[in-house]
Amino acid sequence: MSRLRDNPWATLVVLSLGYFMTLLDSTMVTIAIPGIIGSLHTTLPVALWALNGYIITVTVLLITAGRLGDRYGPRQLFVVGIAFFTVASLLCGLATAPGVLVGARVLQGVGAALLMPQSLTLIVATFPRERRGTALGVWGAIGGVASVLGPSLGGLLIDAVGWRWIFLINLPIGMLVVAAGLTVVPDLRTGRQHRLDVLGVVLASTALGCFAYAVTNGADQHWGPVVWALLVAAALLGVGFAVRQRQRQDRDPLVPFALLRIRSFTVMLGVAAAITGATFGITVLAVLYSQSVLGLSPFRAGLILAPASATSMLVAFYAGRLADRMEGRHILLTGMLVQAAGILWTALLMTGSASWTAFLAPMAVIGVGNGCSIAPRTTVAMREVPQELTGAASGVLETVRQAGALVFTAGVVALAQGLRSVTGGVGPAMRAATLLPIAALVLGAVACLALAREAAEPTDAAQKAQKAQEAQEAEAGAPAQPLASD
């Protein structure tokens, strides 16, 4: 077993299996909503909280989970996250009331938030720089497999044995990953005890919670005063969090400002939000257009998205390998432009007269562009981050990506609704709303040009950030030590 623990590819398999389980479950829940409504005798808005509660919880906890990984070790948090997710899956499968199901889904969100930043941290820590792109490409391709397999496997389970089994199927997988996590994944720690900023956790969680709830439910509540009050509260709490973090820079902040002085990391935060937001935005528009304008069944609407998931999965692996051989910013730039071209092609077909099969080709192009970005956006973002800050960096990066998905999903829906009277119909309004993800990808491509040329060794910015962190730790009375494996 020690041989497996020394093998980074064995670690990657375990991490990918945990990631696969969370993504597979998320895609299957979407198509289970009608069955949940009938079985639990509830309404659509209540049933949708089985989706929204999970999304909000993940968004709220990612930054804190990343820093907890620095404090207790990424392996420990990964295993705890998988255990949480597995137990919550059992509760979901046994739920007899809507409130119980929603509460169990929130617990699943806790588990997913705990494990997601640790996966990135462990991949960065266990793989040398020259193989990191390939590893992240494999990890991203696993997500593509889950996206492709989720709807079909979920439909099969629901038709054969009922919606509860989309949760209960996680039990054997979760137990396997917990056992493998404890025996295969190395225990990497910084060698010093981090102190958790409890007030910072409260401020960040409350701010993100207000923000996520507002953008997730804004359209349903017609962007009324309650939604805007929550957005204002999120902004004020965000300012309070920033002030708190400034005061805590020498005492284990949740967000070390040393990260924000690394140019590649800060630029990639915006790029990652643009890519994730654009992908979610066009997905929502495609689903709404195919059902409300083309009149397709949910199954055929899902088939339209299948080429994007399939090509993204295939390209992610090869793009990751390519990122080990050439500059990641060039692959990112190409991927975003290709994805924008695919969305533009999709928009040109939104005339009401095109057959649903005509959308398969542009969706495949969108998938190619997205697949190009999965590994490079992480390798570029993390390439100059000091090892002891990878947990915090992973949490911030995943939070920004999740926020991008929420904002763009709400944005395209609000834009399509607002333009309906101007454009003269639902179809033209959705067509116009595609300009939002296209603009985001083009701006992201321009931002890639601001990235410096990659160097074989860490740049001055990374060295300065690491020295600043070491100085802060020395002032706190606990000198930094390199990561050590048990």
URZI-V566801 format. One record per backbone hydrogen bond with DSSP energy under -1.0 kcal/mol. NH is the residue of the N-H (numbers start at 0). CO is the residue of the C=O. If there is no record, write none. Layout:
nh={NH & NH}
co={CO & CO}
//
This chain:
nh={4 & 5 & 6 & 10 & 11 & 12 & 13 & 14 & 15 & 16 & 17 & 18 & 19 & 20 & 21 & 22 & 23 & 24 & 25 & 26 & 27 & 28 & 35 & 36 & 37 & 38 & 39 & 41 & 46 & 47 & 48 & 49 & 50 & 51 & 52 & 54 & 55 & 56 & 57 & 58 & 59 & 60 & 61 & 64 & 65 & 66 & 67 & 68 & 70 & 71 & 72 & 76 & 77 & 78 & 79 & 80 & 81 & 82 & 83 & 84 & 85 & 86 & 87 & 88 & 89 & 90 & 91 & 92 & 93 & 100 & 101 & 102 & 103 & 104 & 105 & 106 & 107 & 108 & 109 & 110 & 111 & 112 & 113 & 114 & 115 & 118 & 119 & 120 & 121 & 122 & 123 & 124 & 125 & 126 & 130 & 134 & 135 & 136 & 137 & 138 & 139 & 140 & 141 & 142 & 143 & 144 & 145 & 146 & 147 & 148 & 149 & 152 & 153 & 154 & 155 & 156 & 157 & 158 & 159 & 160 & 161 & 164 & 165 & 166 & 167 & 168 & 169 & 170 & 173 & 174 & 175 & 176 & 177 & 178 & 179 & 180 & 181 & 182 & 183 & 187 & 188 & 197 & 200 & 201 & 202 & 203 & 204 & 205 & 206 & 207 & 208 & 209 & 210 & 211 & 212 & 213 & 214 & 215 & 216 & 220 & 221 & 222 & 223 & 227 & 228 & 229 & 230 & 231 & 232 & 233 & 234 & 235 & 236 & 237 & 238 & 239 & 240 & 241 & 242 & 243 & 244 & 245 & 246 & 247 & 250 & 258 & 261 & 265 & 266 & 267 & 268 & 269 & 270 & 271 & 272 & 273 & 274 & 275 & 276 & 277 & 278 & 279 & 280 & 281 & 282 & 283 & 284 & 285 & 286 & 287 & 288 & 289 & 290 & 291 & 292 & 293 & 295 & 300 & 301 & 302 & 303 & 308 & 309 & 310 & 311 & 312 & 313 & 314 & 315 & 317 & 318 & 319 & 320 & 321 & 322 & 324 & 325 & 330 & 331 & 332 & 333 & 334 & 335 & 336 & 337 & 338 & 339 & 340 & 341 & 342 & 343 & 344 & 345 & 346 & 347 & 349 & 350 & 357 & 358 & 359 & 362 & 363 & 364 & 365 & 366 & 367 & 368 & 369 & 370 & 371 & 372 & 376 & 378 & 379 & 380 & 381 & 388 & 389 & 392 & 393 & 394 & 395 & 396 & 397 & 398 & 399 & 400 & 401 & 402 & 403 & 404 & 405 & 406 & 407 & 408 & 409 & 410 & 411 & 412 & 413 & 414 & 415 & 416 & 417 & 418 & 422 & 423 & 424 & 428 & 429 & 430 & 431 & 432 & 434 & 435 & 437 & 438 & 439 & 440 & 441 & 442 & 443 & 444 & 445 & 446 & 447 & 449 & 450 & 462 & 463 & 464 & 465 & 466 & 467 & 468 & 469 & 470 & 471 & 472 & 473 & 474 & 475 & 476 & 477 & 483}
co={0 & 1 & 3 & 6 & 7 & 8 & 9 & 10 & 11 & 12 & 13 & 14 & 15 & 16 & 17 & 18 & 19 & 20 & 21 & 22 & 23 & 24 & 31 & 32 & 33 & 34 & 35 & 36 & 42 & 43 & 45 & 46 & 47 & 47 & 48 & 50 & 51 & 52 & 53 & 54 & 55 & 56 & 57 & 60 & 61 & 62 & 63 & 64 & 66 & 67 & 68 & 72 & 73 & 74 & 75 & 76 & 77 & 78 & 79 & 80 & 81 & 82 & 83 & 84 & 85 & 86 & 87 & 88 & 89 & 96 & 97 & 98 & 99 & 100 & 101 & 102 & 103 & 104 & 105 & 106 & 107 & 108 & 109 & 110 & 111 & 114 & 115 & 116 & 117 & 118 & 119 & 120 & 121 & 122 & 127 & 130 & 131 & 132 & 133 & 134 & 135 & 136 & 137 & 138 & 139 & 140 & 141 & 142 & 143 & 144 & 145 & 148 & 149 & 150 & 151 & 152 & 153 & 154 & 155 & 156 & 156 & 161 & 162 & 163 & 163 & 164 & 166 & 167 & 169 & 170 & 171 & 172 & 173 & 174 & 175 & 176 & 177 & 178 & 179 & 185 & 483 & 195 & 196 & 197 & 198 & 199 & 200 & 201 & 202 & 203 & 204 & 205 & 206 & 207 & 208 & 209 & 210 & 211 & 212 & 216 & 218 & 217 & 220 & 223 & 224 & 225 & 226 & 227 & 228 & 229 & 230 & 231 & 232 & 233 & 234 & 235 & 236 & 237 & 238 & 239 & 240 & 241 & 242 & 243 & 247 & 255 & 258 & 261 & 262 & 263 & 264 & 265 & 266 & 267 & 268 & 269 & 270 & 271 & 272 & 273 & 274 & 275 & 276 & 277 & 278 & 279 & 280 & 281 & 282 & 283 & 284 & 285 & 286 & 287 & 288 & 288 & 289 & 296 & 297 & 298 & 299 & 304 & 305 & 306 & 307 & 308 & 309 & 310 & 311 & 313 & 314 & 315 & 316 & 317 & 318 & 321 & 321 & 326 & 327 & 328 & 329 & 330 & 331 & 332 & 333 & 334 & 335 & 336 & 337 & 338 & 339 & 340 & 341 & 342 & 343 & 346 & 348 & 354 & 355 & 356 & 358 & 359 & 360 & 361 & 362 & 363 & 364 & 365 & 366 & 367 & 369 & 372 & 374 & 375 & 376 & 377 & 385 & 386 & 388 & 389 & 390 & 391 & 392 & 393 & 394 & 395 & 396 & 397 & 398 & 399 & 400 & 401 & 402 & 403 & 404 & 405 & 406 & 407 & 408 & 409 & 410 & 411 & 412 & 413 & 414 & 418 & 419 & 419 & 424 & 425 & 426 & 427 & 428 & 431 & 432 & 433 & 434 & 435 & 436 & 437 & 438 & 439 & 440 & 441 & 442 & 443 & 446 & 447 & 458 & 459 & 460 & 461 & 462 & 463 & 464 & 465 & 466 & 467 & 468 & 469 & 470 & 471 & 473 & 472 & 188}
//
